[in-house]
Amino acid sequence: MFNSKPTDTPIATPAIDRKRSIIAEDIVIEGNIISQGILEFGGQIKGDITADAVVLTSTARVRGRVRARQLTIEGELQGAATALNVRIKNGARVKANFAYETLEVASGAQVDGEYKRISAETFKL
């Protein structure tokens, strides 16, 4: 009834199994956060954030530096950011110096700071 035959087709597995960490809006941090996975941050921090991918939600209030391959900003960032791909969404409030490879800024975002393009070859997380 159930016949199992081996196939020649390899099963696709993800190259990197990135873990996702979520920090909610009621959290206040004084210090640094380091993650090798995805960080969804909605709280307040005075310090630096380093992760493979960072999402600063609409409730995020960051005072410090952010380093990531992928950075999405919906909330507030004051300080600096270095990321390969940066997306600043509608409603974001950003006062920071940026180093980036690609940058996307929504028309409703408030941005102020210096912006410098970098290459993927020179980027280090």
NUTOR-66962 format. One record per residue: x, y, z of N, C-alpha, C in turn. Coordinates in pm, whole numbers, padded with zeros to 5 digits, always signed. Layout:
N
XYZXYZXYZ;...
This chain:
125
+00081-00119+00000+00000+00000+00000+00086+00126+00000;+00180+00138+00093+00270+00252+00094+00406+00204+00052;+00446+00242-00066+00574+00199-00120+00671+00316-00114;+00781+00299-00054+00881+00405-00042+00997+00372-00134;+01019+00459-00233+01129+00439-00327+01231+00551-00307;+01358+00517-00310+01458+00624-00304+01452+00706-00432;+01478+00833-00419+01479+00921-00536+01619+00972-00559;+01644+01017-00681+01774+01077-00713+01775+01227-00686;+01661+01281-00650+01651+01424-00625+01696+01454-00483;+01797+01540-00466+01841+01573-00330+01737+01659-00260;+01729+01643-00130+01637+01724-00050+01708+01854-00015;+01640+01967-00044+01698+02097-00017+01691+02127+00132;+01803+02166+00189+01807+02209+00328+01863+02349+00332;+01814+02430+00424+01864+02567+00432+02013+02568+00466;+02087+02658+00401+02230+02669+00426+02258+02714+00568;+02178+02808+00617+02196+02860+00752+02061+02858+00822;+02054+02792+00935+01932+02789+01013+01941+02903+01114;+01889+03021+01075+01900+03138+01160+01789+03139+01264;+01826+03158+01387+01728+03168+01495+01674+03310+01499;+01551+03325+01544+01487+03456+01552+01464+03490+01699;+01512+03606+01740+01492+03655+01876+01400+03777+01869;+01305+03783+01961+01211+03895+01965+01221+03962+02101;+01245+04092+02099+01250+04171+02222+01135+04271+02214;+01041+04258+02305+00916+04334+02302+00934+04477+02351;+00831+04555+02331+00835+04698+02360+00848+04733+02507;+00821+04640+02598+00829+04671+02741+00969+04648+02799;+01066+04614+02715+01202+04587+02760+01290+04711+02744;+01368+04743+02848+01464+04854+02844+01602+04795+02873;+01698+04823+02784+01832+04765+02796+01935+04877+02798;+02030+04867+02889+02150+04950+02887+02266+04854+02871;+02319+04847+02751+02424+04752+02719+02413+04710+02574;+02487+04608+02537+02494+04566+02397+02422+04433+02375;+02374+04414+02252+02311+04289+02212+02390+04233+02094;+02423+04105+02100+02490+04036+01989+02412+03909+01959;+02378+03890+01831+02305+03770+01788+02358+03728+01652;+02365+03597+01629+02406+03548+01498+02286+03526+01407;+02167+03545+01459+02046+03522+01381+01973+03651+01351;+01841+03642+01356+01753+03754+01326+01705+03813+01459;+01714+03945+01472+01668+04013+01592+01556+04108+01556;+01439+04085+01615+01326+04177+01601+01320+04254+01732;+01349+04382+01725+01365+04463+01846+01257+04570+01850;+01181+04571+01960+01076+04671+01977+01088+04751+02104;+01193+04727+02180+01211+04795+02309+01296+04920+02299;+01359+04954+02411+01449+05069+02419+01587+05018+02455;+01689+05076+02392+01826+05037+02423+01919+05157+02412;+02007+05166+02510+02123+05255+02503+02242+05162+02493;+02289+05141+02372+02396+05046+02349+02397+05004+02204;+02478+04906+02173+02496+04862+02035+02422+04732+02009;+02378+04715+01884+02312+04593+01839+02392+04537+01722;+02429+04410+01730+02495+04340+01620+02421+04210+01597;+02376+04188+01472+02305+04065+01437+02311+04047+01286;+02281+03926+01241+02279+03901+01098+02171+03986+01032;+02052+03987+01090+01941+04069+01040+01876+04137+01160;+01846+04266+01146+01784+04343+01253+01659+04411+01198;+01549+04396+01273+01426+04469+01243+01396+04554+01365;+01401+04686+01347+01363+04778+01453+01216+04811+01430;+01129+04755+01512+00985+04773+01492+00944+04917+01522;+00817+04947+01501+00769+05085+01519+00781+05134+01662;+00793+05044+01759+00806+05084+01900+00953+05091+01945;+01047+05058+01857+01190+05057+01893+01243+05198+01913;+01327+05213+02015+01398+05338+02043+01543+05299+02068;+01630+05324+01971+01770+05281+01980+01860+05402+01985;+01948+05406+02086+02052+05508+02100+02184+05433+02098;+02249+05428+01983+02374+05353+01973+02404+05315+01830;+02484+05210+01816+02526+05163+01683+02457+05031+01650;+02423+05016+01522+02364+04892+01474+02451+04839+01361;+02486+04708+01368+02560+04639+01261+02482+04516+01222;+02457+04503+01091+02380+04388+01042+02399+04375+00892;+02374+04254+00841+02371+04238+00695+02244+04300+00640;+02131+04275+00708+02000+04329+00668+01947+04413+00784;+01909+04536+00755+01856+04625+00858+01727+04689+00808;+01621+04672+00885+01493+04735+00855+01457+04824+00973;+01425+04950+00946+01394+05045+01052+01251+05095+01034;+01168+05069+01136+01032+05122+01140+01018+05223+01254;+01106+05212+01353+01099+05296+01473+01201+05409+01470;+01271+05426+01582+01363+05538+01600+01506+05488+01620;+01600+05549+01548+01742+05519+01564+01818+05650+01571;+01898+05664+01678+01990+05778+01691+02128+05720+01716;+02222+05749+01627+02357+05697+01644+02422+05669+01511;+02445+05540+01482+02512+05501+01358+02468+05361+01319;+02480+05331+01191+02446+05197+01143+02537+05160+01027;+02578+05034+01027+02654+04976+00916+02581+04849+00876;+02537+04844+00750+02461+04728+00703+02473+04718+00551;+02467+04595+00502+02469+04578+00357+02341+04631+00295;+02227+04589+00347+02098+04631+00292+02018+04701+00400;+01980+04826+00373+01906+04906+00469+01772+04946+00408;+01666+04923+00486+01532+04968+00447+01479+05055+00560;+01449+05182+00528+01392+05274+00625+01246+05294+00584;+01156+05250+00669+01013+05245+00636+00942+05375+00670;+00822+05387+00615+00735+05500+00641+00710+05511+00792;+00728+05630+00848+00708+05652+00991+00834+05641+01074;+00943+05590+01016+01069+05579+01090+01126+05718+01116;+01197+05728+01228+01265+05853+01264+01412+05819+01286;+01496+05867+01195+01637+05827+01197+01725+05951+01199;+01813+05954+01298+01917+06057+01305+02046+05981+01329;+02111+05941+01218+02225+05851+01229+02315+05864+01108;+02440+05823+01126+02533+05812+01016+02530+05667+00967;+02520+05650+00835+02504+05517+00776+02619+05482+00685;+02658+05356+00688+02745+05294+00586+02663+05178+00532;+02642+05171+00402+02550+05074+00344+02594+05037+00202;+02542+04923+00153+02560+04888+00012+02434+04926-00067;+02317+04889-00015+02192+04932-00078+02106+05001+00028;+02035+05104-00014+01955+05185+00077+01820+05213+00013;+01714+05187+00090+01578+05216+00045+01512+05300+00154;+01461+05419+00116+01398+05508+00212+01256+05537+00165;+01158+05507+00250+01018+05533+00217+00992+05683+00224;+00894+05727+00148+00866+05871+00138+00822+05933+00270;+00763+05858+00361+00717+05913+00488+00817+05902+00601;+00939+05859+00573+01042+05845+00678+01109+05980+00703;+01150+06001+00828+01226+06120+00864+01372+06078+00882;+01461+06128+00796+01601+06087+00802+01692+06208+00807;+01796+06196+00889+01896+06301+00901+02027+06232+00935;+02135+06272+00870+02265+06213+00899+02350+06205+00774;+02465+06142+00789+02555+06122+00676+02542+05980+00626;+02547+05964+00494+02529+05834+00432+02646+05806+00340;+02710+05690+00358+02827+05653+00280+02809+05512+00227;+02835+05493+00101+02819+05362+00038+02944+05278+00062;+02923+05148+00093+03032+05053+00111+03009+04935+00017;+03110+04853+00000+03093+04733-00083+03081+04610+00005;+03018+04507-00048+03001+04382+00026+03135+04318+00059;+03235+04339-00025+03368+04280-00001+03436+04338+00122;+03406+04463+00157+03472+04525+00273+03388+04512+00400;+03263+04469+00389+03175+04458+00504+03213+04339+00591;+03221+04362+00721+03245+04256+00820+03145+04275+00932;+03084+04165+00972+02982+04172+01078+03048+04168+01213;
